[in-house]
Amino acid sequence: MNATTAPQGRRIIWLNVLTVFSAAILIGAEVFGGAFAAGWAFANWLHLDGYAVHILQGVFFLCGVAVMVRFILNARRVEPFTEG
């Protein structure tokens, strides 16, 4: 008789998920607030008006998205979301 066990699915570790997303909210507020402030500051420093301010804010916002993606990926390595 060949006994096999049913494969067990991965279990979500909710404490780790909550920890990473809580940190992401806090860090995201700082990153995106800084991105918008940096766009405004650089536009004023370069004496730009109109849409240039929004374009610079968009560029810094995209940099902030990249920072947050890297943060989540690195945090998942330290605090894995699943086990099993």
N, CA, C and O of each residue as an XYZ file, in Angstrom:
336
protein
N       0.840     -1.175      0.000
C       0.000      0.000      0.000
C       0.889      1.244      0.000
O       1.825      1.366      0.791
N       0.575      2.131     -0.883
C       1.349      3.372     -1.009
C       0.543      4.508     -0.372
O      -0.419      5.008     -0.954
N       0.946      4.893      0.807
C       0.225      5.947      1.529
C       0.795      7.304      1.141
O       2.002      7.531      1.222
N      -0.061      8.175      0.732
C       0.357      9.540      0.411
C      -0.439     10.504      1.270
O      -1.579     10.239      1.652
N       0.178     11.594      1.553
C      -0.517     12.613      2.338
C      -0.969     13.719      1.401
O      -0.316     14.020      0.402
N      -2.067     14.300      1.737
C      -2.581     15.412      0.932
C      -1.660     16.613      1.109
O      -1.242     16.920      2.226
N      -1.348     17.287      0.018
C      -0.479     18.457      0.159
C      -1.159     19.548      0.981
O      -2.342     19.843      0.816
N      -0.389     20.111      1.842
C      -0.929     21.170      2.682
C      -0.631     22.505      2.028
O       0.477     22.727      1.540
N      -1.592     23.375      2.016
C      -1.410     24.698      1.434
C      -0.548     25.584      2.317
O      -0.266     25.271      3.474
N      -0.154     26.664      1.747
C       0.631     27.617      2.529
C      -0.293     28.356      3.494
O      -1.438     28.672      3.170
N       0.227     28.616      4.669
C      -0.536     29.333      5.683
C      -0.065     30.771      5.729
O       1.139     31.026      5.755
N      -0.979     31.702      5.741
C      -0.640     33.120      5.808
C      -0.314     33.488      7.253
O      -1.058     33.156      8.176
N       0.796     34.173      7.428
C       1.184     34.651      8.760
C       0.684     36.093      8.868
O       1.361     37.031      8.446
N      -0.500     36.252      9.435
C      -1.156     37.554      9.447
C      -0.399     38.597     10.258
O      -0.466     39.784      9.942
N       0.304     38.189     11.273
C       1.074     39.143     12.074
C       2.171     39.789     11.225
O       2.393     40.997     11.312
N       2.853     38.993     10.410
C       3.885     39.546      9.535
C       3.288     40.451      8.455
O       3.848     41.499      8.133
N       2.148     40.038      7.900
C       1.483     40.856      6.885
C       1.084     42.207      7.476
O       1.305     43.253      6.865
N       0.504     42.172      8.652
C       0.086     43.406      9.326
C       1.282     44.294      9.655
O       1.212     45.513      9.504
N       2.371     43.691     10.101
C       3.571     44.460     10.443
C       4.134     45.163      9.217
O       4.447     46.353      9.273
N       4.266     44.439      8.112
C       4.848     45.015      6.891
C       3.943     46.106      6.335
O       4.430     47.173      5.961
N       2.645     45.866      6.274
C       1.761     46.879      5.708
C       1.617     48.096      6.613
O       1.437     49.209      6.119
N       1.691     47.907      7.912
C       1.668     49.058      8.825
C       2.905     49.920      8.622
O       2.814     51.147      8.571
N       4.057     49.277      8.508
C       5.283     50.019      8.245
C       5.235     50.688      6.873
O       5.731     51.802      6.709
N       4.643     50.016      5.894
C       4.539     50.586      4.546
C       3.666     51.839      4.540
O       3.954     52.791      3.815
N       2.613     51.845      5.335
C       1.762     53.036      5.427
C       2.539     54.199      6.025
O       2.482     55.317      5.512
N       3.256     53.943      7.094
C       4.039     54.991      7.744
C       5.144     55.500      6.816
O       5.287     56.708      6.629
N       5.906     54.605      6.250
C       7.010     55.003      5.382
C       6.486     55.621      4.086
O       7.085     56.560      3.562
N       5.381     55.103      3.571
C       4.785     55.654      2.354
C       4.332     57.091      2.532
O       4.496     57.909      1.628
N       3.765     57.406      3.689
C       3.356     58.791      3.954
C       4.559     59.722      3.908
O       4.477     60.826      3.369
N       5.663     59.279      4.468
C       6.871     60.111      4.454
C       7.475     60.204      3.060
O       7.889     61.283      2.634
N       7.528     59.085      2.348
C       8.129     59.066      1.007
C       7.324     59.919      0.036
O       7.895     60.734     -0.689
N       6.012     59.743      0.013
C       5.202     60.486     -0.956
C       5.037     61.948     -0.555
O       4.948     62.817     -1.423
N       4.996     62.230      0.735
C       5.004     63.633      1.166
C       6.295     64.317      0.760
O       6.283     65.453      0.285
N       7.404     63.626      0.947
C       8.696     64.160      0.520
C       8.791     64.312     -0.982
O       9.426     65.246     -1.472
N       8.167     63.405     -1.722
C       8.190     63.486     -3.189
C       7.468     64.739     -3.675
O       7.974     65.454     -4.540
N       6.301     65.002     -3.125
C       5.572     66.195     -3.547
C       6.282     67.474     -3.109
O       6.309     68.459     -3.846
N       6.855     67.455     -1.911
C       7.593     68.623     -1.441
C       8.840     68.851     -2.289
O       9.178     69.993     -2.603
N       9.522     67.776     -2.658
C      10.726     67.914     -3.484
C      10.380     68.452     -4.867
O      11.119     69.275     -5.407
N       9.280     68.006     -5.447
C       8.853     68.523     -6.745
C       8.578     70.015     -6.687
O       8.987     70.768     -7.571
N       7.887     70.430     -5.650
C       7.596     71.854     -5.472
C       8.875     72.648     -5.250
O       9.056     73.715     -5.836
N       9.774     72.122     -4.392
C      11.007     72.838     -4.067
C      11.917     72.970     -5.289
O      12.469     74.042     -5.538
N      12.075     71.896     -6.045
C      12.925     71.971     -7.238
C      12.332     72.896     -8.299
O      13.065     73.607     -8.985
N      11.012     72.886     -8.431
C      10.380     73.778     -9.401
C      10.595     75.240     -9.006
O      10.861     76.078     -9.868
N      10.485     75.549     -7.733
C      10.741     76.922     -7.284
C      12.205     77.298     -7.430
O      12.525     78.424     -7.813
N      13.091     76.367     -7.127
C      14.527     76.619     -7.227
C      14.936     76.888     -8.667
O      15.810     77.713     -8.932
N      14.288     76.176     -9.605
C      14.597     76.345    -11.027
C      13.712     77.408    -11.689
O      13.780     77.596    -12.903
N      12.886     78.102    -10.903
C      11.984     79.151    -11.391
C      11.042     78.630    -12.474
O      10.877     79.258    -13.520
N      10.425     77.474    -12.212
C       9.479     76.869    -13.148
C       8.060     77.134    -12.656
O       7.813     77.205    -11.453
N       7.143     77.277    -13.589
C       5.743     77.528    -13.248
C       4.840     76.512    -13.940
O       5.277     75.713    -14.768
N       3.581     76.576    -13.572
C       2.554     75.805    -14.259
C       2.711     74.305    -14.137
O       2.859     73.753    -13.047
N       2.672     73.661    -15.300
C       2.697     72.212    -15.333
C       4.049     71.632    -14.935
O       4.124     70.458    -14.573
N       5.102     72.411    -14.992
C       6.437     71.912    -14.634
C       6.472     71.438    -13.178
O       7.143     70.458    -12.855
N       5.749     72.135    -12.312
C       5.679     71.720    -10.901
C       5.061     70.333    -10.806
O       5.571     69.465    -10.097
N       3.967     70.131    -11.518
C       3.263     68.852    -11.467
C       4.075     67.743    -12.129
O       4.032     66.595    -11.686
N       4.796     68.071    -13.162
C       5.645     67.075    -13.818
C       6.758     66.634    -12.874
O       7.022     65.439    -12.744
N       7.414     67.592    -12.212
C       8.460     67.236    -11.259
C       7.894     66.427    -10.088
O       8.521     65.472     -9.629
N       6.722     66.807     -9.613
C       6.097     66.040     -8.541
C       5.784     64.619     -9.012
O       5.932     63.665     -8.248
N       5.359     64.479    -10.251
C       5.099     63.152    -10.814
C       6.356     62.310    -10.911
O       6.336     61.112    -10.630
N       7.459     62.947    -11.314
C       8.734     62.231    -11.407
C       9.165     61.744    -10.029
O       9.559     60.589     -9.872
N       9.091     62.617     -9.038
C       9.463     62.220     -7.685
C       8.480     61.203     -7.110
O       8.872     60.339     -6.325
N       7.205     61.297     -7.494
C       6.210     60.321     -7.072
C       6.567     58.937     -7.614
O       6.468     57.948     -6.887
N       6.979     58.856     -8.877
C       7.385     57.574     -9.456
C       8.623     57.014     -8.750
O       8.744     55.803     -8.561
N       9.530     57.896     -8.369
C      10.685     57.452     -7.575
C      10.210     56.893     -6.233
O      10.752     55.902     -5.744
N       9.206     57.525     -5.644
C       8.640     57.046     -4.387
C       7.979     55.683     -4.543
O       8.071     54.843     -3.647
N       7.317     55.458     -5.668
C       6.719     54.140     -5.936
C       7.811     53.077     -5.995
O       7.661     51.990     -5.438
N       8.915     53.401     -6.676
C      10.029     52.448     -6.751
C      10.599     52.152     -5.366
O      10.932     51.006     -5.065
N      10.711     53.170     -4.532
C      11.210     52.978     -3.173
C      10.261     52.069     -2.385
O      10.712     51.176     -1.667
N       8.969     52.289     -2.513
C       8.009     51.493     -1.762
C       7.966     50.040     -2.246
O       7.817     49.124     -1.437
N       8.093     49.828     -3.546
C       8.123     48.455     -4.069
C       9.330     47.723     -3.509
O       9.212     46.580     -3.067
N      10.489     48.370     -3.523
C      11.695     47.749     -2.974
C      11.535     47.484     -1.474
O      11.979     46.450     -0.974
N      10.904     48.411     -0.763
C      10.684     48.216      0.669
C       9.831     46.976      0.924
O      10.177     46.149      1.768
N       8.723     46.843      0.205
C       7.823     45.700      0.390
C       8.550     44.397      0.068
O       8.440     43.423      0.813
N       9.290     44.376     -1.036
C       9.997     43.154     -1.416
C      11.051     42.774     -0.375
O      11.178     41.601     -0.023
N      11.796     43.743      0.111
C      12.800     43.454      1.137
C      12.155     43.073      2.465
O      12.658     42.200      3.173
N      11.056     43.715      2.804
C      10.375     43.406      4.060
C       9.793     41.997      4.032
O       9.764     41.320      5.059
N       9.330     41.552      2.867
C       8.796     40.188      2.757
C       9.882     39.149      2.963
O       9.612     38.044      3.434
N      11.114     39.504      2.609
C      12.216     38.577      2.847
C      12.494     38.446      4.343
O      12.796     37.357      4.830
N      12.392     39.544      5.057
C      12.651     39.531      6.499
C      11.457     38.968      7.264
O      11.621     38.177      8.193
N      10.253     39.380      6.866
C       9.010     38.937      7.511
C       8.177     38.191      6.464
O       7.314     38.804      5.835
N       8.405     36.895      6.256
C       7.674     36.174      5.215
C       6.159     36.166      5.477
O       5.713     36.045      6.618
N       5.389     36.295      4.403
C       3.936     36.357      4.522
C       3.300     34.973      4.660
O       2.181     34.851      5.158
N       4.005     33.935      4.222
C       3.447     32.580      4.283
C       4.457     31.616      4.870
O       5.660     31.876      4.899
N       3.926     30.487      5.339
C       4.788     29.412      5.820
C       4.220     28.105      5.319
O       3.042     27.993      4.979
N       5.075     27.148      5.287
C       4.596     25.828      4.913
C       4.963     25.360      3.571
O       4.595     24.252      3.181
